[in-house]
Amino acid sequence: MATLVGPRGAGSLTDATGWELKPEGLCRDDVCVPVPDDVRAAATDDAVALWRHLGWPVATTGDAADAYLGEPVSARAAARAGEPAPDFALRDLAGVEHRLRDHRGKKVFLASWAPW
């Protein structure tokens, strides 16, 4: 899940992300991530710098006025742990439809490409 911050997004880091800067680090609920003092000083004004420092995904708009702050991969993986991937269907170059559920119990490699 990505969160929009900037002129068209939420006002504060906590409002936008649910994460709050505390003396022990960047915290949400009972999880805290240590934040160095130099990054902490900048983080009050620059959520993007903080996100990049943590190695979490960031996507900015062309004018860099807005940014989308993504959740770390580990959070997404933990949320889906033990769940099967949702079923979907794709056609191959010959037009034959393949469904993911037809390959349950097998390793599946899915490669995708987009021109943008």
KAZI-V426003 format. One line per field, one symbol per residue. phi: phi as a letter, one per 30 degrees, with the letter a starting at -180 (. if undefined). A space follows every 50 residues. Layout:
# KAZI-V426003
phi->???
This chain:
# KAZI-V426003
phi->.ccdbkeccddcedddbicbdbedkdbbhccbcdbdeddeddddcbdddd ddedicdbbcdecidcbcccddeddddddceicddddabbcdddiddbce ddceicdbcccbbbdc
